[in-house]
């Protein structure tokens, strides 16, 4: 009986352990399924990238030829010529008043003309140089404006591209980080599911072993009962042709009967019915049919 009791207790513990492991296994499976179903959609982080070529513009219109408008200034030459004419006229007036010869007047006129040409040439040279310098300054200014505008456009395009690339890389990083975390969760739940499934199987095996222990105990008990010649199957349901043939000294009814199943014995037997005798002589068997310990009765079981 101790073996049977221990087996029943072990089976109860195994059943509880298997049930608990089964519940945890179901929870892990549900969590794993949820994690799989909730995985993020695959994205294209470059979907929002725009064409930055619109930031660039054609600067050729800003380029001009400042030398196209260069002009030769004659104002200074004309002023010098006028001054020379006045000077010449004054000289002629002086010669006339002094009675000088015509040759002196001619020489004076030639000197005045030469002086006039020299002054005019100097003024023209200075004007031309100033115009050239102005043109060079204009050309330098235009070049610097084009270069500055180009640098601004380059910076705008480069920074715009960098910002968009950074945004795309950020999306990639977030996606990969979330994907890694989700995969880690799925792997964890899968590992938990497998572990709890293994625990459940082990608990079930422990239950099977416990029932083996119980069966072994019952087998030993049954062997002890069957090995006792005083313990006989005496359940009314196993018998036929039952006839009352007398009473024992204590007043127990004695019957003649046959076993329905000849494996229990052939022919006619004498004995009692288990439902009519004191309970201390009745053995309740696992197969559902009563046995009787005739050593506790004043009736003899025998074949007649």
Secondary structure as GFF3:
##gff-version 3
##sequence-region A 1 304
A	DSSP	alpha_helix	2	37	.	.	.	ID=ss1
A	DSSP	three_ten_helix	52	55	.	.	.	ID=ss2
A	DSSP	three_ten_helix	60	62	.	.	.	ID=ss3
A	DSSP	three_ten_helix	66	69	.	.	.	ID=ss4
A	DSSP	alpha_helix	75	98	.	.	.	ID=ss5
A	DSSP	alpha_helix	102	226	.	.	.	ID=ss6
A	DSSP	beta_strand	231	233	.	.	.	ID=ss7
A	DSSP	three_ten_helix	236	238	.	.	.	ID=ss8
A	DSSP	beta_strand	239	247	.	.	.	ID=ss9
A	DSSP	beta_strand	253	259	.	.	.	ID=ss10
A	DSSP	three_ten_helix	262	264	.	.	.	ID=ss11
A	DSSP	beta_strand	269	271	.	.	.	ID=ss12
A	DSSP	three_ten_helix	274	276	.	.	.	ID=ss13
A	DSSP	three_ten_helix	279	281	.	.	.	ID=ss14
A	DSSP	beta_strand	282	284	.	.	.	ID=ss15
A	DSSP	beta_strand	290	293	.	.	.	ID=ss16
A	DSSP	three_ten_helix	294	296	.	.	.	ID=ss17
A	DSSP	beta_strand	302	303	.	.	.	ID=ss18
###
